[in-house]
């Protein structure tokens, strides 16, 4: 089989990829710059005298999401451009990074979507128990393995003694619930549940080397009378955008739950202006974010520029 030709990606196709990349960098700065929860905040109320603080775990979930999305950012929108560099895009790596980000951020969103403090605590401890169980399974040393089993059993006994029932939600449950939370609480144009599941299953299949995503998530082009199959750029975009939407909601929700929402608008504006100075710009872009875009030259038709 002849190798597929290289097809240049136009700006309209790559724009969602770059937007996700710059969003990830901005969100990472906001999360890293957020102090510990203030007294009286929702997180502080839940975490008082709690060894495994929900705020720390939610921050960790979101940090994981942003580590993956920022790796995508460094690949698709590097801060230093070399004119002779050619970047080859494949669907599987993009979907794998997006899937990891979505699964990570969805855990935080699921916890923080609780309607009240007891439910937030229940969801948080459910994920703690599931985490510890995975750690126990991975442990090799028998003594450490037993200590981990005892640690989990002791926490479970305490929880059940208060009549609280924990669960172990699947990643499908987490990602669909997180997307639904974003849909219900914001005006973000996020895909519906059935599409969330399809995107998640396709990205998981890509990460695991399954055949069906590589067959279905393709597009065909004709070059010199021959038909070639290439990765579907729109399918890549859809999963990346979904991961960014859930992560973005999670970071803003975290800042709010930690009691730092009053300063968010200024922090967001300052971080946006700082990053705008750092990123490479397309020809004609304003030098500063607050500058108006340049108007058409005397030889340009305003309707076509």
N, C-alpha and C positions, 0 to 999 in steps of 0.2 A: 504494500500500500504506500502510495506516495505521501511524503510528509505534507501537512497542511501549510499553505503559504502564510507568511506573517501578514497580518492585517492591522493597519494603523488604527489606533483607538482615537476617535474624535473627542473634542472637548465636551460635547453634550453627553457622551457615554461615560466619560471619566469624572464628570462633575460630582455625581453622588459619592464616588469613591473618595474624592478629595475632601468633600464636605464632612464625611465621616472621619477622615484622618484629622482634620483641623478641630473638629468637635472633640475628639478623644484627647488631644493635647490640652485643649482648654479645660475640659472636665477634670483631667488629671491634676492640673494646677489648682483648680478650685477645691478638689477633695484633699489634696496634700496640704493646702493652706487652711483647712478647717480645723480649729482647735477642738479639744475635748468638749463633750456636751456641757452646757452651762447648768447650774443648779436650777431645778424646777422644770427643766425641759422634759419632753416625753421620754427620751432615752435615760436621762438622769433618774427619773422616777422609777422606771422599770429596773435599772441596773444597780440600784442602791443595795449594797451588801451582797451582790451577785458575783460569784467568782468569774463566771464566763459572761462578761458584759455583752449585751446585744449590740451596743454601738460598735464595739471593737470587731465583732464578727461581721456586722453589716459593712463596715469600712473595708474589711478584708475581702469580702465578696466583690465589692465595687472596685477595689484596687486590682483584683485579678482580672476583671472585665477590661479595665483600662490598660493593663499590661499587654493584653492581646491586641486591643484596638490600636495601641500606640506602636506595636510592632508593624501592624498594617500601615500605619501612618508613615513610618520610616521607610517602608518599601514603596508605597504608591506616591507619596508626596515628601520626598527627602528635603531637608532644609538647605542642602547644598546640591546644586544641579551641575552635572557634567554633560555638556552638549553632545558628546559622542556616546553616551550611555544608552543602551537599548534594554528595556525592561520587558520580560516575557510574562504575561499573565495567564494563569491557569485557574480553573474553577475550584479545584479541591483545596488548595491552600487558603484561598480567600474564605471559602465556606467553613473551613475548619477553625480559622481564627474567629470568625463571626459567631460560630456555634459556641465556642468556648466563652466568648464574651457574653453572649446571651444567657447561657446557663449560669454563669457566675453572677451577673447582675440580677437575674430573676430571683435568686435566693434572697437577696437583700430586699427587693421590691415585695416579694411575698410576705416576708416578715413585717415590713413597715406598712403594708396594706391593712394590717389588723385594725379593727374598729375600736379596740380598747386595750388597755395595758395588760390585763390577764391573757387576752388572746395573742397579743404580741409576744408575751413571755412564752406561751405555749408553743407558738410556731418557732420561736428562736430555739428553745430547748429541744424541740423535735429535730431540728437540723444539727444541733450539737451532738445529740445521741447518734444520729446517722453518721456523722463525721467520725466520732470515736469508734464506731463499729467498723468503718472502713480502715481506720488506723490499726485496729486490732487485727483485722484480717491480713494486713500487709506486714505486720510485725513477725520477725523470725525468732527472736529470743523468747524461749518459753516463759521465763519469769516476767519479762516485760509484757508479754501477751496476756498473762493472767492478771497483771496489775491493771491493764487497760480494761479487761473484762470486768474486774471488780469496780473500777471507777465508774464505768457505764451503769452497772447494776445498782450501785449505791444511789446515783442520781435518779435513775428510773424509779427506785423504791420511794424516794422522797416525793417525786412528782405524783406517782400513783396514790401515795398516802393522802394527798390533798384532793383526790378525786379527779385529777386532770388526765385526760387521755391524749397521748402524743400520737403522731402519725409519721410516716416516712414517705413524703410525696415523691413521685417520680419526676424526672426532669421535664417530661412532657406536661405534667400537671403544673409544675413551676413556671415554665415559659408561657403556657397559655394563660395562666392566672395573672402573670405579670403584664402580659400584653393587654389583657382585659382591664386591668387596673389603669394602665396608661390611657386606654380608650375612654374609660368612664370618668376619669379625673382631669383630663386635658382636652384640648382641641386638636391634638396631634392626629394627623391622618395615618393611622396605623392599620395594618391589614387585619382581616377578620380571623376568628379562631381557626377555621378550617385551613386557611392559608398559612397561619402561624405554624400549625402542625405540619403541613406539607414542607414548609421551608426548613423547619427543624429536622424532620426526618431525612430530607434530602442532604442537609449539611452533615448530619450524623453518618449517613451512608457514604458520603464523600470522604469523611475522615476515616472510615473503616474500610475503604477500598471496595465498596459495593459497586456492582455494575450499573444498576438502574439509574443512579443520578448522572453517571457519565453518558448515558444514552438519552435520557429525557431532557436534561439541562444542557442541550446543545442547540446550535443554530447552523444553518447551512448557507454557504455562499458559492457563487459561480465565479471562477477565475479562469480565463482563457479557455472557456468551454468545458471545464472540469468542475465538478461539485465537491466541495470540501466541508467537513464538519468542524466547527469551532465551539469553544465554550460560550454559553449564553451570557453575555455581559449583563443583561437585565436581571437574570436570576442571581448573579453574583451581587448586584446592587441591592436587590430586595432583601437578601439575608443580612448584608452589612448595615443597611438602613434600619432594619428591625432591631439589630443588636444595639445600634447607636441610640435609638429611641428609648429602649428600655433602660439602658445605662444612664442616659441623660436624666430621665425621670428619677432613677434611683439616687443619683448624686444630689439633685435638687431636693428630693424628699429627705435624704439623709441630713443635709444642711438644716432643713426646717426642723426635723425631729431632734436635732442637737441644739436647737435654740439659737442658731446663727442666721436665720432668715433676714433679720433687719438690715444686715450689712451686705446681703447677697447682690443687690443691684449694682452697687459701686464696685464690689469685687469682680463681678462679671464684666462690667465695662472696662475696668483697668486691665484685666487679664486679656480681654479681646484686643484692646489697643496694643498691648505688649506683644502678643503673638502676631498681630498684623505687621508689625515692624520686622519680625524675624522671618516670615515665610517669603519664598520667592513669589514674585507677582507677574501676572501676564502683562504683555505690552498694553499700555494705556491705563493701567490701574492707578488710582490715586496713591501718592507716596505715604499719606497718612489716612487712617480710617475715617477721620472726621472731615477730610477734604472732599469736596464734591468731585464726581468723576469728570474728566476733561470733556469738553464739548467737541462737536465735529469741527474739523479744520475748514478752511475756506473752500477746499476742493472736495469736501465730502457732502453727500446728500444726507441730511438729518434722518430721513425716513429709512435709509439703508445702512446707517452706521451702527 
